[in-house]
Amino acid sequence: MHIQELVKSSRSFRRFDERVEIPEKKQRKWLEALRYIPSARNLQPLRYVVVRSFEARERFFPLLGWAAYLKGKGTPQQGERPTLYVVIGYDTRLSPSLPAIDIGIAAQTLLLLARADGYGGCVIGSFDPEKIKNLLEVDDHFGVGLVVALGKPKEKIKIVPVTGSIEYYRDEKGTHYVPKRALSELWIKTL
Ligand SMILES: Cc1cc2nc3c(=O)[nH]c(=O)nc-3n(C[C@H](O)[C@H](O)[C@H](O)COP(=O)(O)O)c2cc1C
């Protein structure tokens, strides 16, 4: 698949087939690839914690906020929850302030790597970092950036043009619609 198609097919998936675990080999391959992403001043402050066991996942899941626009209806049900979480954190001794751009690059790269292998996921920024830190039992110098929730997607997602609202929505069959702005709105000019 060309990268153009990969980016398009890499939607924010929030419903998964929970019977399908992500092989540890794939997880290692994806994390290995994250060594090569760009980093401001080449500081490479990012650190990762993987939440993999069923028991840890069950404790981790309630800490995350899902699909705010769907007002509770977008939270994955039992059986359709992610099977792997990667917490993207950073070493606060290397980067005292949040290295937000590095974190964003890592999150999107991870989503694309997973998608290329037939999996998918969703970036989660809605959580209380202190609760995440407590559960992960990490050192004080671990700052929490983003969570990437991953699994085998089990939902239909369609991209639609923005007509009024940018809020995503679902129909009665559960298809998830994501309004995206037209290129003509995004691309201001070429000098
Ligand atoms: C920085 C960031 C934080 C996000 N946080 C959440 C979140 O907490 N919960 C959630 O369900 N989705 C979250 N998302 C996913 C967005 O809702 C999603 O990207 C958006 O609806 C567009 O859908 P798409 O990714 O399929 O294009 C986040 C995305 C980004 C980039």
The ligand as a MOL file (V3000), in Angstrom:
LIG
                    3D

  0  0  0     0  0            999 V3000
M  V30 BEGIN CTAB
M  V30 COUNTS 31 33 0 0 0
M  V30 BEGIN ATOM
M  V30 1 C -3.5370 14.8660 20.2410 0
M  V30 2 C -4.7750 14.0370 20.0530 0
M  V30 3 C -5.5280 13.6850 21.1640 0
M  V30 4 C -6.6610 12.8860 21.0110 0
M  V30 5 N -7.3420 12.4880 22.1200 0
M  V30 6 C -8.4050 11.6680 21.9860 0
M  V30 7 C -9.0670 11.1870 23.1430 0
M  V30 8 O -8.7010 11.4980 24.2750 0
M  V30 9 N -10.1070 10.3310 22.9720 0
M  V30 10 C -10.5140 9.9220 21.7240 0
M  V30 11 O -11.4480 9.1260 21.6400 0
M  V30 12 N -9.9060 10.3700 20.6020 0
M  V30 13 C -8.8660 11.2300 20.7040 0
M  V30 14 N -8.2070 11.6690 19.5850 0
M  V30 15 C -8.6510 11.2230 18.2610 0
M  V30 16 C -9.4120 12.3560 17.5200 0
M  V30 17 O -10.6970 12.4420 18.0680 0
M  V30 18 C -9.4630 11.9980 16.0230 0
M  V30 19 O -8.1660 12.1270 15.4900 0
M  V30 20 C -10.4340 12.8930 15.2600 0
M  V30 21 O -11.7500 12.6450 15.6690 0
M  V30 22 C -10.3610 12.6860 13.7520 0
M  V30 23 O -10.5680 11.3420 13.4130 0
M  V30 24 P -9.4780 10.5740 12.5580 0
M  V30 25 O -8.2670 10.4050 13.4330 0
M  V30 26 O -10.0910 9.2670 12.1670 0
M  V30 27 O -9.1600 11.4480 11.3930 0
M  V30 28 C -7.0800 12.4640 19.7180 0
M  V30 29 C -6.3160 12.8320 18.6020 0
M  V30 30 C -5.1810 13.6110 18.7650 0
M  V30 31 C -4.3660 13.9760 17.5380 0
M  V30 END ATOM
M  V30 BEGIN BOND
M  V30 1 1 1 2
M  V30 2 1 2 3
M  V30 3 2 2 30
M  V30 4 2 3 4
M  V30 5 1 4 5
M  V30 6 1 4 28
M  V30 7 2 5 6
M  V30 8 1 6 7
M  V30 9 1 6 13
M  V30 10 2 7 8
M  V30 11 1 7 9
M  V30 12 1 9 10
M  V30 13 2 10 11
M  V30 14 1 10 12
M  V30 15 2 12 13
M  V30 16 1 13 14
M  V30 17 1 14 15
M  V30 18 1 14 28
M  V30 19 1 15 16
M  V30 20 1 16 17
M  V30 21 1 16 18
M  V30 22 1 18 19
M  V30 23 1 18 20
M  V30 24 1 20 21
M  V30 25 1 20 22
M  V30 26 1 22 23
M  V30 27 1 23 24
M  V30 28 2 24 25
M  V30 29 1 24 26
M  V30 30 1 24 27
M  V30 31 2 28 29
M  V30 32 1 29 30
M  V30 33 1 30 31
M  V30 END BOND
M  V30 END CTAB
M  END
